[in-house]
Amino acid sequence: MFILAIFLCTLVQYERVFSAPCNVSIISRDEWGARAPNDHDHMTTPVTVALIHHTDRDHCTSKAACIAELKEMQSFHMDNQSHSDIMYNFMIGEDGNVYEGRGWNTVGGHMPSWGIVSQGIAVMGNFQLVPPNAVALTALQNLLGCLVNNHKLTADYKIYGHRDVAHTSCPGNKFYDVIKTWSHYDSGKPVRPTKTPHHL
């Protein structure tokens, strides 16, 4: 009976997070050893924008290296930049894994004013001179599909690069050249949707 209760609890939790199938490996915060956030603002979903970044830090091509990089990045964001948590909703390594950051129901810290209305997704590395590798790009596309299937992004969502809404080179020239070819990329002037967060 006790084992059955644990199984049902796990099943309910799984269904709450993944109400529809996801063709991508998402590594949870617990699995990569994330620190607890200092604060949390709930984001009402689905949102209509996927805002794409690079981390402008080290590349990683193995799960162990990506986890080490994530821990360093979270500490930098929280301890040096006074963010409440790692800035992005999700990070993607060149190992092909997606790593949970703030997650899809929490306002990101990746871009002032846009964090509340977008899923902030970063590929780990600097992509000014080279694009992310094939497995990272596939993981990003599959994550976007997963977010749509789970009603965290609208089906008609728009993709912007960080540079489209701020004075920055992010997500790097070569990565930006890639996302501009994707069907959801919006080449028009970005218009920020209006949303209000619910503080938890």
Backbone as ProteinMPNN parsed JSONL, in Angstrom:
{"seq_chain_A": "MFILAIFLCTLVQYERVFSAPCNVSIISRDEWGARAPNDHDHMTTPVTVALIHHTDRDHCTSKAACIAELKEMQSFHMDNQSHSDIMYNFMIGEDGNVYEGRGWNTVGGHMPSWGIVSQGIAVMGNFQLVPPNAVALTALQNLLGCLVNNHKLTADYKIYGHRDVAHTSCPGNKFYDVIKTWSHYDSGKPVRPTKTPHHL", "coords_chain_A": {"N_chain_A": [[0.833, -1.201, 0.0], [1.922, 1.239, 0.818], [3.989, 1.486, -1.047], [2.45, 1.664, -3.385], [1.199, 4.127, -2.92], [3.373, 5.866, -3.053], [4.056, 5.49, -5.736], [1.731, 6.472, -7.039], [1.782, 9.136, -6.197], [4.15, 10.012, -7.393], [3.439, 9.657, -10.07], [1.319, 11.495, -10.347], [2.743, 13.88, -9.888], [4.501, 13.813, -12.069], [2.667, 13.981, -14.207], [1.637, 16.481, -13.686], [3.762, 18.139, -14.299], [4.523, 17.34, -16.914], [2.147, 17.37, -18.889], [1.737, 16.739, -21.462], [3.489, 14.786, -23.944], [7.087, 15.088, -24.127], [9.706, 15.45, -26.3], [12.393, 15.503, -25.379], [15.204, 15.628, -23.209], [14.912, 16.678, -20.011], [16.687, 17.982, -17.446], [16.234, 18.113, -14.082], [16.16, 20.714, -11.521], [16.814, 19.638, -9.031], [18.311, 17.438, -9.845], [20.597, 18.543, -11.052], [21.583, 19.911, -8.927], [20.81, 22.501, -8.053], [20.828, 25.572, -6.215], [18.483, 26.746, -3.73], [16.052, 29.19, -4.677], [16.134, 32.72, -3.899], [13.859, 34.152, -4.092], [10.634, 34.262, -5.749], [8.613, 34.718, -8.51], [5.521, 34.078, -9.78], [4.678, 33.058, -13.081], [2.167, 33.644, -15.348], [0.959, 31.395, -17.644], [-0.114, 30.293, -20.963], [2.757, 31.962, -22.428], [3.714, 34.282, -25.028], [6.134, 34.563, -26.241], [9.379, 33.373, -27.041], [12.438, 33.971, -25.824], [15.661, 34.095, -26.872], [18.937, 33.236, -25.864], [22.572, 33.296, -25.526], [24.874, 32.061, -23.095], [27.283, 33.256, -22.922], [29.51, 32.21, -21.744], [31.455, 29.399, -20.62], [31.538, 26.621, -22.896], [29.885, 23.406, -22.881], [30.054, 19.911, -23.197], [29.375, 17.563, -22.039], [27.34, 15.914, -19.592], [28.311, 16.107, -16.951], [30.14, 18.236, -17.157], [28.416, 20.276, -17.928], [26.737, 20.486, -15.69], [28.587, 21.342, -13.764], [29.205, 23.844, -14.868], [26.669, 25.072, -14.739], [26.293, 25.311, -11.952], [28.337, 27.093, -11.275], [27.495, 29.284, -12.783], [24.958, 29.865, -11.665], [25.744, 30.632, -9.069], [27.244, 32.904, -9.715], [25.249, 34.571, -10.84], [23.554, 34.9, -8.614], [25.212, 35.647, -6.421], [27.037, 37.562, -7.336], [25.647, 39.213, -9.081], [23.302, 39.746, -7.856], [20.835, 38.527, -8.426], [17.753, 36.728, -7.874], [17.904, 34.087, -8.438], [19.297, 31.657, -10.744], [19.375, 33.105, -13.997], [17.857, 32.289, -16.256], [14.976, 30.597, -17.717], [15.322, 28.085, -18.848], [18.258, 26.198, -19.648], [20.479, 25.045, -22.167], [22.704, 22.493, -22.96], [25.61, 21.631, -24.934], [25.678, 18.983, -24.829], [23.264, 18.03, -25.443], [21.248, 17.984, -23.584], [18.503, 19.503, -21.823], [18.403, 21.852, -19.265], [16.761, 22.552, -16.297], [16.078, 25.77, -15.273], [14.807, 28.488, -13.876], [12.451, 27.402, -14.574], [9.26, 26.74, -16.225], [7.111, 28.098, -15.127], [7.865, 30.323, -13.728], [8.801, 33.706, -13.417], [11.401, 34.898, -15.41], [14.805, 36.131, -15.007], [16.215, 37.088, -17.091], [15.928, 39.244, -18.814], [15.128, 42.481, -18.192], [11.806, 43.538, -17.817], [10.943, 41.961, -20.007], [11.088, 39.415, -18.995], [8.799, 38.599, -17.705], [6.991, 38.016, -19.669], [7.9, 36.064, -21.323], [9.482, 32.945, -22.255], [12.615, 32.4, -21.216], [15.377, 31.21, -22.771], [18.519, 29.774, -22.82], [21.438, 28.83, -24.581], [24.307, 27.166, -23.547], [27.402, 28.677, -23.672], [29.512, 30.624, -25.922], [28.492, 32.065, -28.856], [29.33, 33.701, -30.905], [31.167, 33.337, -32.981], [30.848, 30.739, -33.858], [28.058, 28.519, -34.443], [25.73, 26.952, -32.105], [26.146, 23.4, -31.506], [24.755, 20.591, -33.396], [23.199, 18.877, -31.757], [22.48, 20.503, -29.625], [20.943, 22.481, -30.897], [18.849, 20.905, -31.872], [17.788, 20.046, -29.427], [16.875, 22.502, -28.45], [14.858, 23.154, -30.33], [13.132, 21.005, -29.864], [12.485, 21.479, -27.194], [11.029, 23.864, -27.435], [8.805, 22.881, -28.822], [7.84, 21.178, -26.831], [7.131, 23.039, -24.851], [5.016, 24.325, -26.129], [3.221, 22.157, -26.446], [2.609, 21.667, -23.821], [1.264, 23.891, -23.075], [2.674, 26.164, -22.272], [3.849, 27.89, -23.945], [2.267, 29.781, -26.481], [0.708, 28.455, -29.447], [1.22, 30.04, -31.635], [3.544, 31.373, -31.02], [6.257, 33.789, -30.838], [9.658, 34.001, -31.794], [12.431, 35.694, -30.509], [15.739, 36.995, -30.638], [17.946, 37.865, -27.944], [19.222, 40.256, -28.609], [17.347, 41.528, -30.147], [15.693, 42.894, -28.465], [17.258, 44.398, -26.82], [20.325, 46.259, -26.3], [22.759, 44.472, -27.217], [25.064, 41.821, -28.054], [24.162, 39.293, -27.822], [22.221, 36.544, -28.978], [24.831, 35.9, -29.883], [26.478, 36.16, -33.046], [26.542, 33.967, -34.918], [24.735, 32.102, -33.862], [22.451, 33.649, -33.82], [22.089, 33.992, -36.564], [21.163, 31.451, -37.178], [18.676, 31.151, -35.73], [17.163, 33.05, -36.979], [16.319, 31.858, -39.272], [14.276, 30.195, -38.56], [10.825, 29.234, -38.406], [9.178, 30.534, -36.538], [10.508, 32.823, -35.928], [10.413, 36.307, -35.524], [10.74, 38.923, -37.593], [9.943, 41.496, -37.46], [9.477, 44.663, -35.69], [9.888, 44.159, -32.292], [7.12, 43.779, -30.118], [6.253, 44.267, -26.91], [4.324, 42.1, -24.997], [1.713, 42.528, -22.492], [1.705, 41.687, -19.126], [0.965, 40.706, -15.743], [2.761, 39.751, -12.904], [2.224, 37.166, -10.388], [2.963, 37.295, -7.144], [4.631, 34.923, -5.161]], "CA_chain_A": [[0.0, 0.0, 0.0], [2.832, 2.38, 0.913], [4.67, 1.586, -2.342], [1.451, 2.147, -4.33], [1.007, 5.554, -2.658], [4.541, 6.569, -3.598], [3.941, 5.445, -7.198], [0.674, 7.387, -7.468], [2.26, 10.49, -5.954], [5.132, 10.299, -8.433], [2.715, 9.757, -11.325], [0.609, 12.771, -10.34], [3.732, 14.935, -10.049], [4.975, 13.742, -13.455], [1.618, 14.48, -15.089], [1.485, 17.913, -13.463], [4.856, 18.817, -14.987], [4.475, 16.982, -18.32], [0.793, 16.935, -19.226], [1.846, 16.212, -22.822], [4.832, 14.222, -24.135], [8.194, 15.971, -24.5], [10.763, 14.714, -26.982], [13.632, 16.141, -24.957], [15.622, 15.257, -21.858], [14.964, 17.851, -19.144], [17.358, 17.689, -16.186], [15.6, 18.955, -13.066], [17.02, 21.465, -10.61], [17.328, 18.713, -8.024], [19.31, 16.556, -10.431], [21.871, 19.229, -11.257], [22.048, 20.445, -7.658], [20.583, 23.941, -7.969], [20.52, 26.195, -4.935], [17.112, 27.256, -3.61], [15.978, 30.611, -5.042], [15.864, 33.677, -2.825], [12.534, 34.728, -4.314], [9.926, 33.554, -6.818], [7.421, 35.371, -9.053], [4.808, 33.148, -10.658], [4.377, 33.544, -14.423], [0.954, 33.088, -15.932], [1.227, 30.834, -18.969], [1.037, 30.356, -21.869], [3.269, 33.238, -22.9], [3.713, 34.341, -26.496], [7.486, 34.852, -26.727], [10.571, 32.638, -26.621], [13.57, 34.888, -25.944], [16.796, 33.19, -26.994], [20.196, 33.792, -25.387], [23.698, 32.436, -25.175], [25.31, 32.451, -21.747], [28.558, 33.977, -23.07], [30.42, 31.589, -20.795], [32.068, 28.182, -21.137], [30.773, 25.566, -23.56], [29.962, 22.107, -22.209], [29.617, 18.839, -24.096], [29.024, 16.381, -21.246], [26.427, 16.256, -18.503], [29.099, 16.514, -15.782], [30.677, 19.576, -17.404], [27.294, 21.224, -17.937], [26.306, 20.686, -14.304], [29.59, 22.192, -13.119], [29.017, 25.189, -15.401], [25.418, 25.6, -14.193], [26.499, 25.692, -10.554], [29.132, 28.322, -11.275], [26.672, 30.359, -13.331], [23.955, 30.243, -10.675], [26.42, 31.379, -8.003], [27.587, 34.232, -10.247], [24.024, 35.358, -10.958], [22.98, 35.202, -7.302], [26.148, 36.262, -5.484], [27.726, 38.707, -7.927], [24.724, 40.096, -9.792], [22.145, 39.973, -6.958], [19.58, 37.95, -8.895], [17.154, 35.82, -6.896], [18.156, 32.71, -8.878], [19.869, 31.663, -12.084], [18.507, 34.058, -14.694], [17.067, 31.764, -17.371], [13.986, 29.558, -17.45], [15.973, 26.825, -19.231], [19.559, 26.258, -20.299], [20.733, 23.882, -23.009], [24.112, 22.203, -23.149], [25.976, 20.959, -26.183], [25.514, 17.546, -24.61], [21.922, 17.704, -25.908], [20.28, 18.032, -22.484], [17.902, 20.757, -21.363], [18.535, 21.96, -17.811], [15.751, 23.419, -15.708], [16.531, 26.922, -14.509], [13.644, 28.898, -13.078], [11.302, 26.594, -14.979], [8.334, 27.426, -17.135], [6.057, 28.83, -14.421], [8.484, 31.359, -12.907], [9.308, 34.846, -14.174], [12.844, 34.861, -15.571], [15.588, 37.34, -14.763], [17.104, 37.173, -18.249], [15.782, 40.512, -19.514], [14.163, 43.325, -17.494], [10.497, 43.804, -18.435], [10.542, 40.877, -20.893], [11.09, 38.143, -18.289], [7.442, 38.255, -17.285], [6.144, 37.685, -20.818], [8.624, 35.179, -22.235], [10.314, 31.853, -21.774], [13.999, 32.748, -21.503], [16.121, 29.968, -23.018], [19.909, 30.053, -23.171], [22.367, 27.74, -24.873], [25.525, 27.438, -22.801], [28.571, 28.916, -24.502], [29.564, 31.862, -26.69], [28.221, 31.669, -30.234], [29.638, 34.81, -31.782], [31.944, 32.887, -34.138], [30.338, 29.433, -34.298], [26.729, 28.252, -33.902], [25.648, 25.755, -31.246], [26.214, 22.164, -32.288], [23.471, 20.07, -33.881], [22.366, 18.302, -30.694], [21.924, 21.605, -28.845], [19.88, 23.105, -31.694], [17.713, 19.981, -31.854], [17.19, 20.112, -28.088], [16.138, 23.764, -28.364], [13.62, 23.033, -31.106], [12.247, 20.067, -29.175], [11.982, 22.154, -25.999], [9.974, 24.786, -27.868], [7.619, 22.059, -29.065], [7.371, 20.715, -25.531], [6.473, 24.17, -24.193], [3.725, 24.507, -26.802], [2.353, 21.015, -26.138], [2.208, 21.762, -22.417], [0.56, 25.166, -22.901], [3.545, 27.163, -21.649], [3.988, 28.823, -25.056], [1.154, 29.691, -27.418], [1.069, 27.787, -30.7], [1.688, 31.065, -32.573], [4.59, 32.132, -30.331], [7.299, 34.451, -31.618], [11.04, 33.891, -31.333], [13.335, 36.834, -30.638], [17.034, 36.938, -29.999], [18.122, 38.889, -26.917], [19.611, 41.518, -29.245], [16.174, 42.179, -30.739], [14.987, 43.698, -27.459], [18.24, 45.068, -25.975], [21.594, 46.569, -26.959], [23.659, 43.388, -26.852], [25.388, 40.911, -29.161], [23.519, 38.023, -27.494], [22.858, 35.274, -28.6], [25.997, 35.64, -30.728], [26.145, 36.321, -34.469], [26.298, 32.716, -35.634], [23.494, 31.528, -33.332], [21.38, 34.525, -34.288], [21.852, 33.648, -37.971], [20.375, 30.214, -37.216], [17.285, 31.304, -35.288], [16.451, 33.906, -37.939], [15.772, 31.01, -40.339], [13.203, 29.37, -38.022], [9.516, 29.748, -38.833], [8.554, 31.4, -35.538], [11.271, 34.047, -35.723], [9.68, 37.504, -35.938], [11.695, 39.922, -38.069], [9.399, 42.83, -37.252], [9.84, 45.334, -34.44], [9.252, 43.451, -31.172], [6.117, 44.468, -29.297], [6.197, 43.548, -25.642], [2.99, 41.853, -24.429], [1.519, 43.032, -21.132], [1.275, 40.707, -18.138], [1.275, 41.052, -14.354], [3.127, 38.525, -12.161], [1.614, 36.891, -9.099], [4.064, 37.032, -6.214], [4.441, 33.779, -4.258]], "C_chain_A": [[0.867, 1.252, 0.0], [3.539, 2.603, -0.426], [3.72, 2.123, -3.405], [1.239, 3.642, -4.162], [2.151, 6.379, -3.222], [4.454, 6.628, -5.12], [2.903, 6.438, -7.693], [1.084, 8.837, -7.284], [3.247, 10.908, -7.04], [4.449, 10.498, -9.774], [1.986, 11.085, -11.426], [1.584, 13.92, -10.564], [4.233, 14.973, -11.493], [3.941, 14.337, -14.397], [1.417, 15.984, -14.919], [2.554, 18.689, -14.237], [4.777, 18.584, -16.491], [3.085, 16.468, -18.656], [0.735, 16.403, -20.654], [3.282, 15.735, -23.036], [5.858, 15.276, -24.564], [9.314, 15.123, -25.092], [12.118, 15.343, -26.678], [13.932, 15.712, -23.527], [15.777, 16.521, -21.02], [15.535, 17.424, -17.797], [16.835, 18.655, -15.133], [16.63, 19.702, -12.229], [17.628, 20.539, -9.56], [18.465, 17.871, -8.585], [20.637, 17.266, -10.658], [22.365, 19.972, -10.013], [21.901, 21.943, -7.521], [20.368, 24.382, -6.524], [19.055, 26.633, -4.917], [17.098, 28.73, -3.996], [15.724, 31.479, -3.813], [14.465, 34.25, -2.912], [11.924, 34.024, -5.517], [8.71, 34.369, -7.22], [6.771, 34.423, -10.052], [4.509, 33.811, -11.997], [3.132, 32.847, -14.943], [1.252, 32.637, -17.358], [-0.084, 30.418, -19.627], [1.46, 31.79, -22.161], [3.438, 33.152, -24.41], [5.095, 34.528, -27.098], [8.48, 33.843, -26.17], [11.758, 33.557, -26.888], [14.856, 34.075, -25.816], [18.109, 33.902, -26.664], [21.332, 32.792, -25.615], [24.187, 32.914, -23.81], [26.59, 33.269, -21.78], [29.568, 33.506, -22.023], [30.982, 30.315, -21.433], [31.065, 27.282, -21.854], [30.86, 24.298, -22.707], [29.374, 21.047, -23.121], [29.376, 17.523, -23.364], [28.128, 16.837, -20.101], [27.2, 16.755, -17.288], [29.638, 17.928, -15.952], [29.57, 20.62, -17.392], [26.805, 21.505, -16.517], [27.304, 21.569, -13.557], [29.444, 23.643, -13.573], [27.756, 25.835, -14.843], [25.593, 26.075, -12.758], [27.307, 26.978, -10.452], [28.296, 29.507, -11.754], [25.611, 30.81, -12.336], [24.591, 31.049, -9.548], [26.78, 32.782, -8.465], [26.35, 35.113, -10.323], [23.502, 35.795, -9.592], [23.93, 36.014, -6.42], [26.809, 37.518, -6.033], [26.778, 39.709, -8.58], [23.419, 40.323, -9.039], [20.811, 39.54, -7.56], [19.052, 36.986, -7.835], [17.458, 34.357, -7.214], [18.971, 32.795, -10.162], [18.891, 32.389, -12.998], [17.501, 33.421, -15.641], [16.021, 30.746, -16.91], [14.557, 28.171, -17.749], [17.323, 27.131, -19.851], [19.781, 24.956, -21.069], [22.234, 23.718, -23.18], [24.365, 21.581, -24.506], [26.166, 19.459, -25.963], [24.13, 17.085, -25.047], [20.867, 17.692, -24.825], [19.749, 19.444, -22.285], [17.96, 20.749, -19.84], [17.526, 22.978, -17.281], [16.428, 24.539, -14.933], [15.407, 27.352, -13.576], [12.399, 28.086, -13.434], [10.276, 27.423, -15.72], [7.212, 28.191, -16.434], [6.593, 29.955, -13.548], [9.035, 32.458, -13.805], [10.837, 34.792, -14.214], [13.497, 36.188, -15.246], [16.499, 37.655, -15.929], [17.015, 38.485, -18.996], [14.735, 41.349, -18.795], [12.97, 43.637, -18.389], [10.029, 42.703, -19.381], [10.468, 39.539, -20.176], [9.697, 37.662, -17.944], [6.578, 37.738, -18.436], [6.81, 36.703, -21.771], [9.23, 33.998, -21.499], [11.744, 32.184, -22.19], [14.853, 31.486, -21.594], [17.523, 30.324, -23.495], [20.635, 28.772, -23.53], [23.699, 28.112, -24.242], [26.733, 27.534, -23.722], [28.506, 30.3, -25.123], [29.471, 31.481, -28.162], [28.359, 32.844, -31.198], [30.291, 34.324, -33.077], [31.498, 31.538, -34.689], [28.938, 29.252, -33.737], [26.776, 27.117, -32.895], [25.694, 24.491, -32.106], [24.811, 21.616, -32.566], [22.597, 19.543, -32.751], [21.761, 19.393, -29.82], [20.782, 22.278, -29.597], [18.64, 22.214, -31.743], [17.009, 20.01, -30.508], [16.38, 21.394, -27.926], [14.823, 23.672, -29.126], [12.628, 22.088, -30.424], [11.685, 20.671, -27.89], [10.865, 23.117, -26.365], [8.684, 24.021, -28.153], [7.003, 21.556, -27.78], [6.609, 21.819, -24.802], [5.116, 24.454, -24.815], [2.762, 23.397, -26.401], [1.836, 21.054, -24.708], [1.614, 23.119, -22.06], [1.364, 26.174, -22.084], [3.959, 28.218, -22.66], [2.758, 28.677, -25.942], [1.627, 29.061, -28.724], [1.617, 28.782, -31.725], [2.782, 31.939, -31.959], [5.583, 32.749, -31.32], [8.655, 34.215, -30.96], [11.736, 35.223, -31.554], [14.688, 36.44, -30.075], [17.121, 38.049, -28.969], [18.417, 40.251, -27.54], [18.435, 42.243, -29.882], [15.479, 43.111, -29.762], [15.949, 44.453, -26.536], [19.504, 45.347, -26.787], [22.646, 45.563, -26.493], [23.98, 42.57, -28.092], [24.755, 39.538, -28.967], [22.377, 37.737, -28.474], [24.097, 34.912, -29.42], [25.62, 35.628, -32.195], [25.764, 35.015, -35.154], [25.031, 32.014, -35.154], [22.302, 32.344, -33.824], [21.052, 34.232, -35.756], [21.004, 32.388, -38.102], [18.925, 30.477, -36.859], [16.484, 32.188, -36.235], [15.849, 33.097, -39.083], [14.58, 30.182, -39.865], [11.853, 30.039, -38.233], [8.885, 30.702, -37.824], [9.342, 32.683, -35.286], [10.498, 35.233, -36.297], [10.687, 38.588, -36.309], [11.182, 41.35, -37.912], [9.877, 43.445, -35.94], [9.127, 44.64, -33.287], [8.266, 44.335, -30.413], [5.944, 43.655, -28.03], [4.754, 43.353, -25.198], [2.925, 42.372, -23.004], [1.002, 41.919, -20.245], [1.642, 41.215, -16.756], [1.615, 39.799, -13.593], [2.326, 38.394, -10.873], [2.731, 36.49, -8.144], [3.716, 35.881, -5.286], [5.445, 33.848, -3.138]], "O_chain_A": [[0.59, 2.208, -0.723], [3.679, 3.736, -0.888], [4.117, 2.941, -4.236], [1.11, 4.359, -5.154], [1.94, 7.449, -3.794], [4.734, 7.661, -5.728], [3.149, 7.167, -8.654], [0.77, 9.682, -8.123], [3.185, 12.029, -7.545], [4.818, 11.391, -10.536], [2.025, 11.736, -12.47], [1.298, 14.834, -11.337], [4.372, 16.05, -12.073], [4.288, 15.111, -15.289], [1.072, 16.682, -15.872], [2.282, 19.766, -14.767], [4.944, 19.523, -17.269], [2.866, 15.258, -18.703], [-0.206, 15.698, -21.018], [4.198, 16.229, -22.378], [5.531, 16.229, -25.272], [9.805, 14.192, -24.454], [12.886, 15.672, -27.582], [13.022, 15.465, -22.736], [16.659, 17.34, -21.279], [14.942, 16.607, -17.093], [16.974, 19.87, -15.273], [17.815, 19.367, -12.229], [18.812, 20.644, -9.239], [19.457, 17.616, -7.903], [21.696, 16.664, -10.478], [23.43, 20.588, -10.035], [22.765, 22.6, -6.939], [19.795, 23.65, -5.717], [18.459, 26.863, -5.969], [18.039, 29.455, -3.674], [15.166, 31.019, -2.817], [13.938, 34.774, -1.93], [12.606, 33.281, -6.222], [7.866, 34.683, -6.381], [7.386, 34.02, -11.039], [4.134, 34.982, -12.046], [3.055, 31.619, -14.973], [1.74, 33.417, -18.175], [-1.075, 30.208, -18.928], [0.643, 32.711, -22.144], [3.318, 32.076, -24.997], [5.233, 34.64, -28.316], [8.438, 33.497, -24.989], [12.051, 33.883, -28.038], [15.108, 33.448, -24.787], [18.36, 35.018, -27.121], [21.098, 31.61, -25.864], [23.934, 34.054, -23.422], [26.95, 33.905, -20.79], [30.361, 34.286, -21.495], [30.979, 30.18, -22.656], [29.9, 27.194, -21.467], [31.787, 24.135, -21.914], [28.33, 21.252, -23.741], [29.193, 16.484, -23.998], [28.158, 17.999, -19.695], [26.788, 17.727, -16.655], [29.604, 18.728, -15.017], [29.769, 21.73, -16.897], [26.492, 22.648, -16.185], [26.902, 22.451, -12.798], [29.547, 24.564, -12.762], [27.767, 27.02, -14.509], [25.089, 27.137, -12.392], [26.998, 27.85, -9.64], [28.38, 30.601, -11.195], [25.385, 32.009, -12.176], [24.024, 32.053, -9.117], [26.644, 33.743, -7.708], [26.39, 36.275, -9.918], [23.057, 36.931, -9.431], [23.507, 36.957, -5.751], [27.11, 38.441, -5.276], [27.065, 40.905, -8.629], [22.53, 41.018, -9.531], [19.772, 40.118, -7.244], [19.811, 36.49, -7.001], [17.291, 33.487, -6.359], [19.298, 33.891, -10.617], [17.681, 32.296, -12.789], [16.403, 33.949, -15.819], [16.162, 30.121, -15.859], [14.316, 27.213, -17.014], [17.517, 28.167, -20.488], [19.316, 23.894, -20.654], [22.946, 24.67, -23.501], [23.45, 21.068, -25.149], [26.739, 18.761, -26.801], [23.842, 15.888, -25.029], [19.7, 17.418, -25.107], [20.436, 20.434, -22.537], [17.608, 19.756, -19.203], [17.453, 24.111, -17.757], [17.247, 24.291, -14.049], [15.095, 26.663, -12.605], [11.417, 28.082, -12.692], [10.398, 28.643, -15.832], [6.433, 28.871, -17.102], [5.862, 30.49, -12.714], [9.66, 32.18, -14.828], [11.487, 34.657, -13.177], [12.844, 37.231, -15.213], [17.458, 38.412, -15.778], [17.93, 38.823, -19.746], [13.562, 40.975, -18.78], [13.123, 43.959, -19.567], [8.823, 42.522, -19.547], [9.848, 38.608, -20.689], [9.442, 36.459, -17.896], [5.552, 37.098, -18.206], [6.349, 36.521, -22.898], [9.46, 34.043, -20.291], [12.048, 32.241, -23.381], [15.028, 30.777, -20.603], [17.693, 31.078, -24.452], [20.471, 27.748, -22.866], [24.166, 29.242, -24.385], [27.048, 26.598, -24.456], [27.565, 31.056, -24.882], [30.263, 30.68, -28.659], [27.612, 32.966, -32.169], [29.995, 34.845, -34.152], [31.744, 31.229, -35.855], [28.641, 29.773, -32.662], [27.767, 26.39, -32.836], [25.328, 24.512, -33.281], [23.818, 22.116, -32.037], [21.381, 19.736, -32.774], [20.646, 19.235, -29.323], [19.76, 22.611, -28.998], [17.514, 22.706, -31.665], [15.78, 20.001, -30.445], [15.306, 21.372, -27.324], [13.781, 24.076, -28.61], [11.424, 22.348, -30.412], [10.537, 20.406, -27.532], [9.852, 23.178, -25.668], [7.599, 24.46, -27.771], [5.78, 21.51, -27.649], [5.563, 21.565, -24.205], [4.166, 24.788, -24.106], [1.613, 23.668, -26.054], [0.757, 20.539, -24.415], [1.478, 23.456, -20.883], [0.803, 26.942, -21.302], [4.373, 29.315, -22.284], [2.259, 27.568, -26.132], [2.809, 29.13, -29.062], [2.399, 28.4, -32.595], [2.932, 33.104, -32.33], [5.727, 32.303, -32.458], [8.781, 34.228, -29.735], [11.653, 35.812, -32.632], [14.77, 35.641, -29.141], [16.444, 39.069, -29.1], [17.929, 41.276, -27.066], [18.512, 43.447, -30.13], [14.756, 44.018, -30.174], [15.51, 45.081, -25.573], [19.722, 44.74, -27.835], [23.334, 45.785, -25.497], [23.244, 42.624, -29.078], [24.812, 38.704, -29.87], [21.614, 38.656, -28.771], [24.375, 33.731, -29.625], [24.551, 35.135, -32.555], [24.777, 34.96, -35.888], [24.328, 31.395, -35.953], [21.27, 31.787, -34.198], [19.885, 34.224, -36.147], [20.212, 32.269, -39.037], [18.026, 30.074, -37.598], [15.259, 32.088, -36.289], [14.968, 33.586, -39.79], [13.93, 29.528, -40.68], [11.754, 31.266, -38.236], [8.13, 31.592, -38.214], [8.901, 33.539, -34.519], [9.991, 35.17, -37.417], [11.398, 39.108, -35.449], [11.903, 42.306, -38.199], [10.6, 42.807, -35.175], [7.901, 44.538, -33.29], [8.554, 45.493, -30.11], [5.536, 42.494, -28.073], [4.025, 44.331, -25.035], [3.955, 42.627, -22.38], [-0.005, 41.281, -20.553], [2.527, 42.058, -16.613], [0.834, 38.847, -13.619], [1.816, 39.378, -10.339], [3.367, 35.452, -8.328], [2.638, 35.859, -4.692], [5.458, 32.978, -2.266]]}, "name": "protein", "num_of_chains": 1, "seq": "MFILAIFLCTLVQYERVFSAPCNVSIISRDEWGARAPNDHDHMTTPVTVALIHHTDRDHCTSKAACIAELKEMQSFHMDNQSHSDIMYNFMIGEDGNVYEGRGWNTVGGHMPSWGIVSQGIAVMGNFQLVPPNAVALTALQNLLGCLVNNHKLTADYKIYGHRDVAHTSCPGNKFYDVIKTWSHYDSGKPVRPTKTPHHL"}
